[in-house]
Amino acid sequence: MGIEQVLINFARKEVGYKETPVNITKYNEWADENDYWFTKVQGCAWCTTFVAYCIEKSLNNFDWNLEDFCLDDNCCWSDKWMANFKNAGRFYNAPQIGDFAFRKGHIGIVTGFSKPGIITIEGNCDNEVKEVSHDMLYWLGYGRPRWEHLISFPSGDSESVSAEQFVINQGIYIGKADGEMHWKDNLTREEMALILYRYWKKFNK
């Protein structure tokens, strides 16, 4: 997996955040401060604003105007985003990790699979950010961005930061089972072999 794992890792760190009180969140505050959407949204349902926040905060060089992402900085309603994916022919019945899962009035980020359904991270899930499992029938379908358009080096950063972003973007290193990158940890021989194999597989074409 590549750049979508960066988004998932960021969103996972938000798990446990709770609104205070009803629909008052840092995600809506962020949107209002940046003059996103067509009106102020503090106090409104915030599942879409949560996803937008995670996208912009975690991904380098993200451009809201990229049509292949089917997102919309003029509308914060998940049903509109779902319609954008459908109109672009990027709405699917079978999910992949990194897809956006949609149901009427709600959106989540697909992070994995369980029996008999899928795992998603969702904002405004019982008034907080949760990573939960749902039956497949819970969702109407799955929007799939063109993640390859985000494969790029961050500008103005040190070489070490650029190197970190490169191996993440290319799917060469995606962290460990806990979702963290553990940059300062020692590598086992097995982990080094896996990194080298992924690099070879990616660029030996």
C-alpha positions, 0 to 999 in steps of 0.5 A, spaced: 500 500 500 502 507 498 499 514 500 493 511 502 496 508 508 499 515 510 492 518 511 489 512 515 495 512 520 493 520 521 486 518 521 487 513 526 491 517 531 484 521 531 481 515 534 477 517 541 476 524 539 469 527 542 465 532 540 464 538 545 458 539 546 453 537 540 457 537 533 462 542 536 469 539 534 476 542 532 474 539 525 468 544 524 473 549 527 478 548 522 473 548 516 470 555 518 477 558 519 479 556 512 472 558 509 471 551 506 464 549 504 458 554 503 457 556 510 459 556 517 459 548 519 461 549 527 455 545 530 453 541 524 454 533 523 462 532 522 463 526 519 465 529 512 469 535 515 473 529 519 475 526 513 477 532 509 481 534 515 485 528 515 486 528 508 489 535 508 493 535 514 496 528 512 497 528 505 503 533 501 501 537 495 494 535 496 489 539 491 482 540 492 481 541 485 484 534 482 477 532 479 480 524 480 479 525 487 472 527 487 472 531 493 469 538 493 471 544 497 464 547 496 460 542 499 461 538 506 455 533 505 457 526 504 452 525 499 455 530 494 461 527 495 458 520 493 455 523 487 461 525 485 465 519 485 459 515 482 459 521 476 466 520 475 465 512 475 470 511 481 464 508 485 465 500 487 461 495 490 467 491 493 472 496 497 479 496 498 483 499 503 483 507 503 477 507 499 471 512 502 465 508 504 458 511 503 452 510 506 446 515 506 449 522 510 455 518 512 462 517 510 468 513 513 475 511 511 476 503 509 482 501 514 481 493 513 477 487 513 473 483 518 468 477 518 463 478 515 464 486 513 469 491 513 473 496 518 473 503 517 475 510 521 469 514 522 468 521 525 461 523 528 460 515 530 456 515 536 459 523 537 466 521 537 472 518 532 472 511 532 475 505 528 469 500 527 467 494 524 460 493 520 457 488 515 458 489 508 450 491 507 451 497 512 455 501 506 452 503 499 458 503 496 465 505 496 469 511 492 476 510 490 481 516 489 486 516 484 492 516 490 497 516 485 496 523 483 499 524 490 506 521 489 511 526 490 516 529 494 515 534 500 517 541 498 522 545 502 523 539 507 530 535 509 533 529 506 531 525 511 523 527 511 523 527 504 526 520 504 521 518 509 515 520 505 518 517 499 518 510 502 511 511 504 508 514 498 511 508 494 509 503 499 516 501 500 515 502 508 508 502 511 510 502 518 508 496 523 502 492 526 500 498 531 500 503 525 506 507 527 512 508 523 517 507 528 523 511 524 528 510 530 527 503 531 532 498 529 530 493 523 531 486 523 534 482 517 527 480 515 524 487 515 530 489 511 529 484 506 522 486 505 523 493 504 528 491 499 523 486 495 518 492 495 523 497 492 525 491 487 518 490 485 516 497 484 521 499 480 524 493 476 520 494 470 
